[in-house]
Amino acid sequence: MELQKRRKTPTVYVGNVPVGSGYPVVVQSMTDTPTADLEKTFQQTEALILAGSELVRWTVNDDEAARAVPLIIERLRKAGYQTPIIGDFHFNGHTLLRKHPDCAQALAKFRINPGNVGKGDKHDDNFTQIIKIAIENDKPVRIGVNWGSLDQELLTSLMDENAKQKQPKDFREVMFDAMIKSALMSAQLAETIGLKNDKITISVKMSVLQDMVTVYHRLAQQCDYVLHLGLTEAGAEVQGIASSAAALGILLQQGI
């Protein structure tokens, strides 16, 4: 089967690694260690790098993890590894990044989940704080929407709107709309705050293979942002590998 031409995107530099349509696809992995455990996180990160991971993501969920980030990165650099490290933030990223500026400086990229960055007015306030810190530190951001933690206020609003239609969509279709809208609204808000589009990547992760293919295909038609592809809750070992490979293979063949 002939590969389709890749959709054109800006180039986002994650540390020294370019990501976008002008460059080969980049492989990213994530540790499952407590980031506050310096030794375990270093060892697993090293193993991932040696296995071929070009970017590595760590969870940064509390003060201990935020304090550990620059220490582990310094050790990696001393060991000769230049692989960029991405910080994964949920709920309290705005607080941790402001409280620990050395963590913000050491990371190559921030991941934000619009579904748990805050509720109501605090949602935009907390999101804005993270984006401003990214701008101050010249860091790119991934806006990572996940079906399991989808913005419930947005989903409810779309469900209510859908219920008023003469021919309502089924729940699955409304969920796809909500995933895409959450990602694009957040990306557009980030640009309004001042983050350039070559500092933004977005993702819309689903747990069902066909759902993932559908939602990414629709998203790709609506924007030119760099897309981070991934299947969430893919399963363990062989199941996870097979599901992820199948989903990614379809999207890559489509030029996404």
Backbone torsions as a table, in degrees:
resi	resn	phi	psi	omega
1	MET	NA	130.9	-177.2
2	GLU	-74.0	135.5	177.7
3	LEU	-72.7	137.6	176.1
4	GLN	-80.5	155.1	178.9
5	LYS	-62.9	137.4	-178.9
6	ARG	-67.3	140.3	175.4
7	ARG	-64.5	141.7	-176.3
8	LYS	-80.7	132.9	179.7
9	THR	-136.3	165.7	168.8
10	PRO	-66.5	172.6	173.0
11	THR	-105.0	123.4	177.4
12	VAL	-105.8	122.9	176.8
13	TYR	-91.2	119.9	173.8
14	VAL	-103.7	98.5	-169.1
15	GLY	63.0	-122.4	-179.8
16	ASN	-99.3	11.2	-175.8
17	VAL	-107.2	117.0	177.8
18	PRO	-81.2	135.8	179.3
19	VAL	-127.1	129.7	-179.9
20	GLY	152.0	-179.1	-171.7
21	SER	-66.8	-19.0	-179.7
22	GLY	-85.0	1.3	-174.8
23	TYR	-136.5	161.8	177.4
24	PRO	-61.2	155.7	176.7
25	VAL	-60.3	137.9	-177.8
26	VAL	-104.5	137.1	-179.9
27	VAL	-96.0	127.5	177.9
28	GLN	-120.5	145.9	176.8
29	SER	-129.9	175.0	178.3
30	MET	-139.5	138.4	175.7
31	THR	-75.0	157.6	173.5
32	ASP	-118.7	19.0	178.0
33	THR	-89.6	157.7	168.4
34	PRO	-66.1	120.7	-175.5
35	THR	-61.2	-27.3	178.0
36	ALA	-65.3	-19.2	176.3
37	ASP	-84.6	95.2	-173.0
38	LEU	-58.4	-44.9	-174.7
39	GLU	-67.7	-49.0	-178.7
40	LYS	-64.6	-39.6	-179.3
41	THR	-68.7	-39.9	176.4
42	PHE	-61.3	-48.7	-176.2
43	GLN	-62.3	-43.7	-179.3
44	GLN	-70.0	-37.5	176.9
45	THR	-62.9	-43.3	177.8
46	GLU	-60.0	-43.7	179.8
47	ALA	-62.9	-40.1	178.8
48	LEU	-65.3	-41.9	178.8
49	ILE	-62.6	-44.9	-179.3
50	LEU	-66.7	-24.9	177.7
51	ALA	-81.1	-8.0	176.3
52	GLY	115.4	4.0	179.3
53	SER	-69.6	129.4	-177.8
54	GLU	-94.0	-18.9	174.5
55	LEU	-138.3	145.5	178.2
56	VAL	-130.6	134.8	-179.1
57	ARG	-109.0	136.4	175.5
58	TRP	-118.4	145.2	170.2
59	THR	-75.6	138.2	175.5
60	VAL	-125.7	94.5	-168.9
61	ASN	-113.9	-9.5	179.9
62	ASP	-156.9	179.0	-177.1
63	ASP	-60.9	-39.8	-178.9
64	GLU	-62.7	-42.4	178.3
65	ALA	-65.4	-42.9	-179.9
66	ALA	-62.6	-38.2	178.4
67	ARG	-69.9	-31.2	-177.9
68	ALA	-73.9	-29.8	-173.7
69	VAL	-51.3	-57.4	-177.3
70	PRO	-65.6	-28.7	180.0
71	LEU	-68.9	-43.6	-180.0
72	ILE	-69.9	-39.9	178.8
73	ILE	-62.9	-41.1	177.6
74	GLU	-60.4	-41.3	178.9
75	ARG	-65.5	-40.3	177.7
76	LEU	-61.3	-42.7	-179.3
77	ARG	-65.1	-40.7	178.9
78	LYS	-65.3	-28.1	178.4
79	ALA	-82.7	-2.0	176.8
80	GLY	95.6	7.8	-179.9
81	TYR	-96.7	122.0	-179.8
82	GLN	-103.7	8.1	-177.5
83	THR	-57.0	127.0	179.0
84	PRO	-65.2	142.2	179.6
85	ILE	-111.1	133.0	-178.2
86	ILE	-108.9	135.5	178.2
87	GLY	-95.0	128.2	-179.7
88	ASP	-101.5	115.0	-173.6
89	PHE	-115.7	137.6	175.4
90	HIS	-136.7	139.9	173.7
91	PHE	67.1	-56.2	-169.3
92	ASN	-118.1	22.0	-177.6
93	GLY	-60.0	-38.6	-179.8
94	HIS	-61.6	-38.0	179.7
95	THR	-71.8	-46.8	-176.7
96	LEU	-65.3	-42.5	-178.3
97	LEU	-67.5	-36.5	178.1
98	ARG	-73.8	-36.4	-177.4
99	LYS	-75.6	-28.5	-176.0
100	HIS	-124.8	76.6	-177.5
101	PRO	-62.1	-28.0	178.2
102	ASP	-68.1	-30.1	174.7
103	CYS	-67.3	-46.6	179.3
104	ALA	-59.9	-39.4	-178.8
105	GLN	-71.3	-36.3	-174.8
106	ALA	-74.8	-34.0	-178.9
107	LEU	-70.7	149.0	179.3
108	ALA	-90.7	-15.8	-175.7
109	LYS	-165.6	151.5	175.8
110	PHE	-112.7	139.9	171.4
111	ARG	-109.0	128.6	178.7
112	ILE	-118.4	137.9	174.0
113	ASN	-105.4	109.5	-178.4
114	PRO	-59.6	-20.5	-177.9
115	GLY	-76.2	-17.5	-179.2
116	ASN	-136.1	21.3	178.4
117	VAL	-78.9	-12.6	179.4
118	GLY	150.3	166.4	-179.1
119	LYS	-116.8	152.0	176.9
120	GLY	60.0	-136.7	-180.0
121	ASP	-62.3	-31.7	-178.2
122	LYS	-67.0	-25.4	179.4
123	HIS	-57.2	-55.8	-178.0
124	ASP	-68.6	-35.4	179.2
125	ASP	-64.0	-48.5	-179.2
126	ASN	-65.5	-42.4	178.4
127	PHE	-60.6	-44.8	-179.5
128	THR	-61.0	-40.9	179.1
129	GLN	-59.6	-44.5	-179.4
130	ILE	-65.2	-43.5	-179.9
131	ILE	-62.6	-41.4	179.3
132	LYS	-64.2	-37.6	177.2
133	ILE	-66.7	-38.7	176.5
134	ALA	-61.6	-42.7	179.1
135	ILE	-64.4	-44.5	-179.9
136	GLU	-59.2	-35.3	-176.6
137	ASN	-101.0	5.9	179.2
138	ASP	55.6	48.5	-178.8
139	LYS	-113.0	144.7	172.0
140	PRO	-79.2	165.0	-178.0
141	VAL	-133.3	139.1	168.0
142	ARG	-104.4	125.7	173.9
143	ILE	-92.8	102.1	-172.2
144	GLY	-104.9	101.6	177.7
145	VAL	-88.7	136.8	-177.5
146	ASN	-130.8	132.3	-174.9
147	TRP	-60.0	-31.7	-178.0
148	GLY	-74.0	-16.7	179.3
149	SER	-131.7	35.6	-179.0
150	LEU	-63.0	143.0	178.4
151	ASP	-55.3	108.4	-174.5
152	GLN	-70.1	-31.1	177.6
153	GLU	-64.6	-42.5	178.2
154	LEU	-66.8	-45.5	-179.4
155	LEU	-61.0	-43.6	179.1
156	THR	-61.9	-41.7	178.9
157	SER	-61.2	-44.2	-180.0
158	LEU	-69.6	-34.9	177.5
159	MET	-65.5	-42.8	178.5
160	ASP	-63.1	-42.9	179.0
161	GLU	-64.2	-40.2	-179.6
162	ASN	-65.6	-36.9	-178.0
163	ALA	-64.1	-22.0	-178.7
164	LYS	-84.9	-9.1	-177.0
165	GLN	-77.6	152.8	178.8
166	LYS	-65.4	-35.4	177.5
167	GLN	-126.3	82.3	-177.0
168	PRO	-62.0	147.0	174.4
169	LYS	-76.8	160.6	173.8
170	ASP	-78.1	167.7	-173.6
171	PHE	-58.4	-39.5	-178.4
172	ARG	-58.7	-43.0	-179.9
173	GLU	-66.9	-39.5	178.3
174	VAL	-66.0	-37.5	178.2
175	MET	-63.3	-42.2	176.3
176	PHE	-58.5	-45.9	179.3
177	ASP	-59.5	-42.2	-178.5
178	ALA	-66.6	-40.4	178.3
179	MET	-59.7	-49.3	-177.4
180	ILE	-66.8	-43.7	-179.1
181	LYS	-64.2	-40.6	178.3
182	SER	-60.1	-44.6	-179.6
183	ALA	-65.6	-48.0	-175.4
184	LEU	-71.9	-39.2	177.0
185	MET	-61.9	-41.0	-179.8
186	SER	-67.3	-42.2	178.7
187	ALA	-64.0	-41.5	179.2
188	GLN	-67.7	-36.3	175.6
189	LEU	-64.6	-41.7	178.2
190	ALA	-59.9	-41.6	177.9
191	GLU	-66.2	-38.2	178.1
192	THR	-62.1	-37.2	178.8
193	ILE	-69.1	-27.6	177.5
194	GLY	132.3	-0.8	178.3
195	LEU	-78.6	128.4	-178.0
196	LYS	-74.2	155.9	-177.2
197	ASN	-69.5	-15.6	174.4
198	ASP	-88.4	15.7	172.7
199	LYS	-120.6	10.5	-173.8
200	ILE	-123.4	129.5	165.8
201	THR	-123.1	153.5	179.4
202	ILE	-133.8	155.2	177.1
203	SER	-143.6	151.6	178.2
204	VAL	-136.6	84.3	-170.7
205	LYS	-87.5	132.5	176.8
206	MET	-118.1	166.0	179.8
207	SER	-101.9	-12.9	178.1
208	VAL	-103.9	129.4	-173.2
209	LEU	-52.3	-52.8	-176.0
210	GLN	-66.0	-34.3	176.8
211	ASP	-63.4	-41.7	179.3
212	MET	-61.7	-46.0	-179.8
213	VAL	-60.8	-43.4	-178.5
214	THR	-63.7	-49.8	-174.1
215	VAL	-69.6	-36.8	177.6
216	TYR	-69.1	-37.2	179.0
217	HIS	-62.7	-42.5	179.1
218	ARG	-68.8	-41.0	178.8
219	LEU	-61.4	-43.6	-177.9
220	ALA	-61.2	-28.1	179.9
221	GLN	-78.6	-13.9	-173.6
222	GLN	-107.8	-2.5	-178.0
223	CYS	-157.8	169.1	175.2
224	ASP	-117.9	16.5	176.7
225	TYR	-63.9	152.2	171.8
226	VAL	-64.5	133.3	-179.0
227	LEU	-105.1	134.5	172.3
228	HIS	-96.7	116.5	-176.8
229	LEU	-94.1	137.7	178.1
230	GLY	-171.9	148.6	175.9
231	LEU	-108.9	117.0	-178.3
232	THR	-83.8	150.7	179.7
233	GLU	51.4	45.9	-175.1
234	ALA	-71.5	-20.0	-176.2
235	GLY	111.5	170.8	-175.8
236	ALA	-93.9	152.4	170.9
237	GLU	48.5	-122.8	-172.3
238	VAL	-61.4	-41.5	-179.7
239	GLN	-60.6	-45.6	-179.6
240	GLY	-64.4	-42.1	179.6
241	ILE	-63.6	-46.0	-177.9
242	ALA	-65.3	-44.9	-178.5
243	SER	-64.5	-46.1	-179.3
244	SER	-64.2	-44.3	-178.9
245	ALA	-62.4	-40.7	-179.7
246	ALA	-65.1	-46.7	-178.9
247	ALA	-64.9	-47.0	-178.9
248	LEU	-65.2	-38.0	-179.6
249	GLY	-60.7	-41.6	179.3
250	ILE	-63.6	-48.1	-177.2
251	LEU	-66.8	-41.0	179.6
252	LEU	-65.7	-37.5	178.4
253	GLN	-63.8	-28.9	179.5
254	GLN	-83.8	1.5	178.9
255	GLY	82.9	14.4	-177.8
256	ILE	-95.3	NA	NA
